[in-house]
Amino acid sequence: MCLILVAHQVHPVYPLVIAANRDEFHARPTASSHFWQVPDGILAGRDLEAGGTWLGLGRRGQFAAVTNVSEAHEDGQWLSRGDLVQQFLTQEGSAVAFAAGIQGQKYRGFNLLLWDGKSLTYTSNRGSAPETLPPGIYGLANNSLGESRFKVQRGTEALAAAVTSARDDDALVDALFTLLSDRTVPTTAERRRVSGMSADMLRALGACFIVGEAYGTRASTLVLLTAGGGSMIERVYAPAGIAAGTSHHRVAFTPETADSTGA
C-alpha cells in the first residue's frame, strides 16, 4: 500500500473513512478483498507471495493498514510486514497496546495505522513511537505520517473536501474514487531514499494513481466504518491502469461479518 488517506472523526456518519491505493508489481500474485477462512474473521485482500495483507478489517470492528518505508534494500531474515495487519485484526487488545508490543527490528521499514473501534494509532519502526491520533485528516505514503509529498498533500486536500461536502453515500464514494484515480504528477521529481530511479520514474511515482506496465496502482480501496459495521469497496486494476473489476463488502461487527457482493 503506497497511499492511505484517513478522515478520523470528521464525517458526520462515519467515524473512520479510508481511501487507499495499493501500488505493487503487477506480476506479484494477489487475491482481491474477501472474507478469509484462515484465520477466520478477516476481510482483506491477500498477498499470495508472503501471505499477509496491506489493509483489512476484523470481526470486532478493527481496521489496519501498512505501508513500506522507501529505503535502500538490506539483506537479512525479515518477517513479513503484511503479517502485522493480520496479527492485529485477530487479537483483542487495544491499538496502542498492540503497537507498543511490536518488535520493530524484525521487519524492514514500515508505517502502520491501527483502529480498534475507539482510537486510531500510528506507529513506525523508523523513529516513530506509537501515537494515538486526535480527530483530523491524515495522509500516509512511504516515508512518515503527514510527510511533505505531492500525493499526500493533494490527496488530503481532496479527502477533506469530500467528507465535508458529499451530500450522501453515493456522492462520497464517487468523490473518494475520483481522488484515488488522480494521475496528476508533480512538476519536478521528488527525492526518495531509494537510489537509481530516473527523474521520469520519480515523477510518475509522485501521482496518487500510478500507471505502468510492470508496476503501478493495483487496487483502490474505500473503507467506511460506523460503530456497528461498515463497507469496504475495492476497484482492481490491470497493467496500464485498466480497470478490472469492483467488489463491495458490507460488514456487521456484532456478532459476525454479514454479506458481500461483487461486480
Sequence and secondary structure as in RCSB ss.txt:
>XXXX:A:sequence
MCLILVAHQVHPVYPLVIAANRDEFHARPTASSHFWQVPDGILAGRDLEAGGTWLGLGRRGQFAAVTNVSEAHED
GQWLSRGDLVQQFLTQEGSAVAFAAGIQGQKYRGFNLLLWDGKSLTYTSNRGSAPETLPPGIYGLANNSLGESRF
KVQRGTEALAAAVTSARDDDALVDALFTLLSDRTVPTTAERRRVSGMSADMLRALGACFIVGEAYGTRASTLVLL
TAGGGSMIERVYAPAGIAAGTSHHRVAFTPETADSTGA
>XXXX:A:secstr
  EEEEEES SSS SEEEEEEEEEETTS EEEEEE TTTTT EEEEETTTS  SEEE TTS EEEEEE       
S  B THHHHHHHHT  S HHHHHHT  GGGBSSEEEEEE SS EEEEETTTEEEEE  SEEEEE SSSTT   H
HHHHHHHHHHHHHHH  SHHHHHHHHHHHHT     SS    SS S  HHHHHHHTSSS   SSEEEEEEEEEEE
 SSEEEEEEEEEEGGGEEEEEEEEEEE SSS  EEEE 
